[in-house]
Amino acid sequence: MKRLAGILVFLTVLVAGIAGVFIWLPKFLEEPSVVRLPQGASGPGRGAASDLPVSVRTFKASRIEFTDILPVMGSVRGTREVDLKFETDGTIREMNFREGDLVAKGDTLAALDDREARLRVDYADSKVETALAQLRLAEQRLSVNEDLFSIGAIIEAKLREAEIEAEQAETQVVTARRERALAANELGKLVLRAPMDGVIGTREAEVGEVVNPQKIVATLIEISQVDVELGIIERDIERIRLGQRVKVQVDSLPATPFEGRIDNLAPLIEGKSRTLTAKVRVANPRGQLLPGMFARAEIAVFEKPDTLVVPVAALRDADSDGKFDSVFAVENDTAWAKPITLGYVTTDYAEILEGVQEGNQVVTEARGELSDGAPVSLIEVEEAGIERAEPGSPSETRDGGER
């Protein structure tokens, strides 16, 4: 009996324990209740993150000579290239130049065999002498007849005959002299002279070769000024204008820049490369630029003096319409959003027409989210043309004011 009573007590306690577990277990699994704090109060162990200053880098808006540069490549060409040819047939007797020689206007470059031409000149000279002798004889005969006519020894018809003979002899002298000039001119055609100052290009004939007026002996290229031909790709064509300033450099003279201006634009797009040819006229008085040299050029596609600029990194698109419309300006350690009006924009800088004043510091980099009126702390300040400096360094007071 006692044993049965013990079993009943054990079962009663077991059932009560199981029931307690099912009643209290859900309460242990519930989330802890939320403690609501008064408005403005901070929770335990937490600070007000919105009051912490955002670290920023800024740029001091400055007025500069604003220039946008387009880098391009091209080749040096002579402004004039003349094919040198003899004016007559013949065999080349001598050549006095090599490829690449600098020559002056009037220099003798080559000559043909002139033996036959000189014989024609000598023959013409002899004809002149003969005609002069005939003229002297006719003049002497005319003088005698004039004396005889004056004393009545001959009739007038005889005098007129002597006068006609003298006129004929004079005409023969004129003709002989013209034949001599023609022969001398033909002799001159056997000499090839430089028509201008320049450099010899390709030599295409040799001594002993028979040539005619269609045969090119060499090419003479004027280099007192040269054309640098630049290839402008299709997407940049709208930025190119006549008269734009260009700086040119060649590999052989890396420390010597040359300057010129766009003098000519081709009227069509050429080749598979789809490029437009722009010619830049460059003065070359020392002959340092030679045709065929590879050239690197920088075209000033936009130039404006005394222009207020800020870096493109400072621009914001506040309304997300795809257009920059504002910047953050720092005043008294606070960032303020300022609407702006932009002018010309390059990959690095943007022209500010309205909204920012010279000397304003605009944010170019923020280490956190910025909002209008947010506190900030400066990491460094940059100014156009001036190296970056940490706030508090001596360069802060450059130009007499804080950055």
C-alpha positions in Angstrom: 0.0 0.0 0.0 2.8 2.4 0.9 4.6 1.5 -2.3 1.5 2.3 -4.4 1.2 5.7 -2.6 4.8 6.5 -3.4 4.3 5.8 -7.1 1.3 8.1 -7.2 3.2 11.0 -5.6 6.1 10.6 -8.1 3.7 10.6 -11.1 2.0 13.7 -9.7 5.3 15.6 -9.4 6.4 14.6 -12.9 3.1 15.8 -14.5 3.4 19.1 -12.6 7.0 19.6 -13.8 6.1 18.9 -17.4 3.2 21.4 -17.2 5.4 24.0 -15.8 7.9 23.6 -18.6 5.2 24.2 -21.2 3.9 27.2 -19.4 7.2 29.1 -18.7 9.3 28.1 -21.8 7.6 30.6 -24.3 8.3 33.4 -21.9 12.0 32.6 -21.8 12.1 32.6 -25.7 10.5 36.0 -26.1 12.7 39.1 -27.1 13.5 41.4 -24.2 11.2 44.3 -23.9 12.2 47.7 -25.5 13.0 50.5 -23.2 11.8 53.8 -24.6 14.0 56.7 -23.8 13.0 60.4 -23.6 13.3 62.4 -26.8 17.0 63.5 -27.3 18.3 61.0 -24.7 21.0 58.5 -25.6 20.9 54.8 -24.9 23.4 53.3 -22.5 26.9 53.1 -24.1 25.9 55.0 -27.3 26.7 58.5 -28.6 24.9 60.8 -31.1 26.7 59.8 -34.4 25.1 62.7 -36.3 27.1 65.2 -34.2 30.4 63.7 -35.2 32.3 65.9 -37.8 33.0 64.4 -41.3 36.6 64.5 -42.4 36.9 66.3 -45.8 39.4 67.5 -48.3 38.7 70.8 -49.9 39.8 73.0 -52.8 40.1 76.7 -52.6 38.2 78.2 -55.6 40.8 80.1 -57.7 41.0 82.2 -60.8 43.4 80.8 -63.4 44.3 80.8 -67.1 41.9 78.1 -67.9 43.0 75.9 -70.8 41.7 72.6 -72.1 44.3 70.5 -73.9 43.7 67.8 -76.5 46.7 65.5 -77.0 47.1 64.2 -80.5 49.9 62.7 -82.7 51.0 63.4 -86.2 53.9 63.9 -88.7 56.1 66.8 -89.8 55.7 67.8 -93.5 57.3 70.5 -95.6 55.1 73.5 -96.4 56.2 73.1 -100.1 57.6 70.0 -101.8 59.0 70.6 -105.2 59.9 67.8 -107.7 63.3 68.6 -109.3 63.4 67.9 -113.0 65.6 69.0 -115.9 63.9 71.0 -118.6 65.5 69.1 -121.5 66.7 65.6 -122.4 70.3 64.6 -121.6 72.7 62.5 -119.7 73.5 63.4 -116.1 77.1 64.5 -115.9 77.3 65.5 -112.2 75.2 65.5 -109.0 76.2 67.8 -106.1 73.8 66.7 -103.3 72.9 63.8 -101.1 69.6 63.0 -99.5 69.0 65.2 -96.4 71.3 68.0 -97.5 70.3 71.5 -96.7 70.6 73.7 -99.8 70.1 77.4 -100.6 68.1 79.0 -103.4 70.3 79.1 -106.6 72.7 76.3 -105.6 73.7 74.1 -108.4 72.4 70.6 -107.7 73.1 68.7 -110.9 74.1 69.1 -114.5 73.7 67.3 -117.8 76.4 66.7 -120.4 76.7 70.1 -122.2 79.3 69.5 -125.0 76.7 69.7 -127.8 75.0 72.7 -126.2 78.3 74.5 -125.9 79.0 73.9 -129.6 75.7 75.5 -130.5 76.6 78.5 -128.4 80.0 78.8 -130.1 78.3 78.5 -133.5 75.9 81.2 -132.5 78.7 83.4 -131.4 80.4 83.0 -134.8 77.2 84.0 -136.5 77.0 87.1 -134.4 80.6 88.0 -135.3 79.8 87.4 -139.1 76.7 89.5 -138.9 78.6 92.4 -137.2 81.3 92.3 -139.9 78.6 92.4 -142.6 77.0 95.4 -140.8 80.3 97.2 -140.6 80.9 96.6 -144.3 77.4 97.8 -145.2 77.7 100.9 -143.1 81.1 101.7 -144.7 79.6 101.3 -148.2 76.7 103.5 -147.3 79.0 106.2 -146.1 81.0 106.2 -149.4 77.8 106.3 -151.4 76.5 109.2 -149.4 79.7 111.2 -150.2 79.5 110.3 -153.9 75.8 111.3 -154.0 76.6 114.6 -152.4 79.0 115.5 -155.2 76.6 114.1 -157.9 78.8 111.1 -158.8 76.0 108.6 -158.3 72.3 108.7 -158.7 69.8 108.6 -155.8 68.8 105.0 -156.5 72.3 103.8 -155.9 72.3 105.6 -152.5 68.9 104.0 -151.6 70.4 100.5 -152.4 73.3 101.1 -150.0 70.9 102.2 -147.3 68.8 99.0 -147.7 71.9 96.8 -147.5 72.9 98.5 -144.2 69.4 97.9 -142.8 69.5 94.2 -143.8 73.0 93.8 -142.2 71.7 95.3 -139.0 68.7 93.0 -139.0 71.0 90.0 -139.4 73.0 91.1 -136.3 69.8 91.2 -134.3 68.8 87.8 -135.5 72.2 86.3 -134.8 72.2 87.7 -131.3 68.8 86.2 -130.6 70.0 82.8 -131.9 73.0 83.1 -129.5 70.6 83.9 -126.6 68.5 80.9 -127.5 71.6 78.7 -127.5 72.7 80.1 -124.2 69.3 79.4 -122.7 69.4 75.8 -123.9 72.8 75.5 -122.3 71.3 76.9 -119.0 68.6 74.2 -119.0 71.4 71.6 -118.6 72.0 72.9 -115.1 69.6 72.1 -112.2 69.5 74.8 -109.6 67.6 74.9 -106.2 64.4 77.0 -106.7 64.2 77.8 -102.9 65.9 77.1 -99.6 65.2 73.6 -98.3 66.3 70.1 -97.7 66.8 67.4 -100.3 64.3 64.5 -100.0 64.5 61.3 -102.0 67.2 61.1 -104.7 65.8 59.3 -107.7 68.6 59.6 -110.4 72.3 58.9 -110.7 75.3 60.2 -112.7 75.3 58.7 -116.2 71.5 58.2 -116.3 69.6 59.5 -119.4 66.7 61.7 -118.3 63.9 63.7 -119.8 61.7 66.5 -118.5 59.3 64.0 -117.0 62.0 62.3 -114.9 62.1 63.3 -111.2 65.7 63.7 -110.1 65.0 64.5 -106.5 62.5 66.3 -104.2 63.2 69.6 -102.5 61.3 70.4 -99.4 61.0 73.9 -97.8 61.6 73.8 -94.1 61.9 77.4 -93.0 58.4 76.7 -91.8 56.8 73.3 -91.7 53.3 71.8 -91.5 52.6 69.3 -88.7 49.8 67.1 -89.9 47.6 65.8 -87.0 45.0 63.1 -87.1 41.8 64.2 -85.2 39.5 61.3 -84.3 35.8 61.7 -85.2 34.6 62.4 -81.6 37.0 65.3 -81.2 36.3 67.1 -84.5 33.7 69.5 -83.1 36.4 70.8 -80.6 38.9 71.8 -83.4 38.9 75.3 -84.9 41.2 77.3 -87.2 43.7 79.4 -85.3 43.8 77.3 -82.2 47.2 77.3 -80.5 49.2 74.1 -80.6 52.4 73.0 -78.8 54.5 70.4 -80.8 57.4 68.2 -79.6 59.5 65.6 -81.4 61.4 62.7 -79.9 64.8 64.0 -81.2 64.3 67.3 -79.3 62.4 66.3 -76.2 63.3 69.5 -74.3 62.5 71.9 -77.2 58.8 72.7 -77.7 57.6 74.3 -80.9 54.4 76.4 -81.1 52.1 77.0 -84.0 48.4 77.4 -84.9 46.0 75.3 -86.9 46.3 76.7 -90.4 44.1 74.3 -92.4 41.4 71.6 -91.8 40.8 68.9 -94.4 37.2 69.0 -95.7 36.7 65.2 -95.3 37.2 62.3 -93.0 39.9 60.0 -94.3 40.6 56.3 -94.2 39.6 53.4 -92.0 40.8 55.3 -89.0 38.0 57.9 -89.5 40.3 60.9 -88.8 40.3 64.5 -89.9 43.7 66.0 -90.9 44.5 69.3 -89.2 47.7 71.2 -90.4 49.6 73.3 -88.0 52.0 75.9 -89.4 55.2 76.0 -87.3 58.1 78.4 -87.8 61.4 76.4 -88.2 64.2 79.0 -88.8 67.0 76.7 -87.6 65.8 73.7 -89.6 65.4 71.5 -86.5 62.1 70.0 -87.7 62.6 67.7 -90.6 59.9 66.1 -92.8 58.9 62.7 -91.7 59.5 63.3 -88.0 56.9 61.8 -85.6 55.3 64.6 -83.6 53.3 64.8 -80.4 51.1 67.8 -80.1 48.8 69.4 -77.6 45.9 71.5 -79.0 44.5 74.2 -76.8 40.8 73.6 -77.6 39.6 76.1 -75.0 41.4 79.1 -73.5 40.0 81.7 -71.1 42.0 84.0 -68.9 41.0 84.9 -65.3 38.5 82.0 -64.9 37.1 80.8 -61.6 37.5 77.0 -61.4 36.9 74.1 -59.1 37.8 70.4 -59.5 35.2 68.2 -61.2 35.4 66.0 -58.1 33.6 68.8 -56.2 30.6 68.8 -58.4 27.3 67.2 -57.2 24.1 66.2 -59.0 21.6 67.0 -56.1 18.4 66.2 -58.0 19.8 63.1 -59.9 18.9 64.5 -63.3 22.3 63.8 -64.9 23.6 67.3 -64.6 25.9 68.8 -62.0 24.1 71.6 -60.1 25.8 72.2 -56.7 28.8 71.9 -54.5 29.4 71.6 -50.8 31.2 74.7 -49.5 32.9 74.8 -46.1 32.3 77.8 -43.8 33.2 77.8 -40.1 33.7 74.0 -40.1 30.3 73.4 -41.6 29.4 72.1 -45.0 26.7 74.0 -46.9 25.2 72.9 -50.2 25.4 75.7 -52.8 23.7 75.7 -56.2 26.0 76.6 -59.1 26.0 77.5 -62.7 28.7 75.8 -64.8 30.6 77.0 -67.8 33.2 75.0 -69.6 34.0 71.6 -68.1 37.2 69.5 -68.6 38.1 66.1 -67.1 39.8 67.9 -64.3 38.3 71.3 -63.7 35.0 73.1 -64.2 34.4 76.8 -64.8 32.0 78.3 -62.2 29.8 81.1 -63.6 27.6 81.6 -60.5 27.3 80.2 -57.0 30.9 80.2 -55.7 33.2 83.1 -55.0 36.9 83.2 -55.3 38.5 81.8 -52.1 35.5 79.6 -51.1 36.5 76.1 -50.0 34.6 73.4 -51.8 34.6 69.7 -50.7 36.4 67.4 -53.1 36.4 64.3 -50.9 34.4 63.3 -47.8 35.0 60.4 -45.5 31.3 60.0 -44.7 27.9 61.2 -45.7 27.5 64.9 -46.1 24.3 66.9 -45.7 23.5 70.6 -45.7 24.8 72.0 -42.4 26.9 69.0 -41.4 30.0 69.6 -39.2 33.3 68.9 -40.9 37.0 68.7 -40.1 39.6 69.5 -42.7 42.2 66.9 -43.7 43.9 69.1 -46.3 43.3 72.0 -48.6 44.3 72.3 -52.2 44.6 75.4 -54.4 45.1 75.5 -58.2 48.8 75.5 -59.1 49.8 75.1 -55.4 50.7 71.8 -53.6 48.5 70.4 -51.0 49.1 71.4 -47.4 47.8 70.1 -44.1 45.7 72.7 -42.2 47.8 74.5 -39.7 51.0 74.5 -41.9 52.7 77.8 -43.0 51.1 77.6 -46.4 47.6 78.1 -44.9 48.1 81.8 -44.8 49.3 82.1 -48.4 47.8 85.1 -50.1 47.0 86.5 -46.7 44.1 84.4 -45.7 43.1 81.1 -44.2 42.2 78.2 -46.3 
